[in-house]
Amino acid sequence: MPAPARSVAVPAVSPRLLATALLTVGLLLTLAYLVAFDQGAVSRSGMFLHELMHDGRHLLGVPCH
């Protein structure tokens, strides 16, 4: 005879904590895109973001030339 199922307590996550976590992840992913992959496509002033993030690319070892 199988053992009776036990209920497992799941910790509650507050909506504020969840929203903060999702916003933080979104901002970090956006920053990673801008540093690693944007080649001026987002910036309307030409290569402004590329030049702004240029040293960060080299620091992280991301090729950009």
C-alpha positions as CSV (number, residue, x, y, z in Angstrom):
1,M,0.0,0.0,0.0
2,P,1.5,3.4,-1.0
3,A,2.3,5.9,1.7
4,P,-0.1,8.8,2.0
5,A,1.0,12.0,0.2
6,R,2.6,14.6,2.3
7,S,1.9,18.3,1.7
8,V,4.9,20.4,0.9
9,A,5.1,23.9,2.2
10,V,5.9,26.3,-0.7
11,P,7.3,29.6,0.5
12,A,5.3,32.6,-0.6
13,V,7.0,35.2,-2.8
14,S,5.7,38.7,-2.4
15,P,4.6,40.5,-5.6
16,R,6.9,43.3,-4.8
17,L,9.9,41.0,-4.6
18,L,8.9,39.3,-7.8
19,A,8.5,42.6,-9.6
20,T,11.9,43.8,-8.3
21,A,13.6,40.6,-9.4
22,L,12.1,40.7,-12.9
23,L,13.0,44.4,-13.3
24,T,16.6,43.7,-12.2
25,V,16.9,40.7,-14.6
26,G,15.5,42.8,-17.4
27,L,17.8,45.7,-16.8
28,L,20.8,43.4,-16.6
29,L,19.9,41.6,-19.9
30,T,19.4,45.0,-21.5
31,L,22.9,46.1,-20.3
32,A,24.4,42.9,-21.5
33,Y,22.9,43.4,-24.9
34,L,24.1,47.0,-25.1
35,V,27.7,46.1,-24.1
36,A,28.1,42.9,-26.0
37,F,25.9,43.1,-29.2
38,D,24.7,46.6,-30.0
39,Q,26.7,48.0,-32.8
40,G,24.9,51.4,-33.0
41,A,21.6,49.9,-34.0
42,V,19.7,51.2,-30.9
43,S,21.4,54.6,-30.8
44,R,19.9,57.2,-33.1
45,S,23.2,59.2,-32.9
46,G,25.2,56.7,-34.9
47,M,27.8,54.8,-32.9
48,F,27.3,56.6,-29.6
49,L,26.5,53.4,-27.6
50,H,29.2,51.5,-29.4
51,E,31.8,54.1,-28.4
52,L,30.3,54.4,-24.9
53,M,30.5,50.6,-24.3
54,H,33.7,50.1,-26.2
55,D,36.0,49.7,-23.2
56,G,33.5,47.3,-21.5
57,R,33.6,45.1,-24.6
58,H,37.4,44.9,-24.4
59,L,37.3,44.3,-20.7
60,L,34.8,41.4,-21.1
61,G,36.7,40.0,-24.1
62,V,33.8,40.6,-26.5
63,P,35.1,41.2,-30.1
64,C,33.9,44.4,-31.6
65,H,36.2,45.1,-34.6
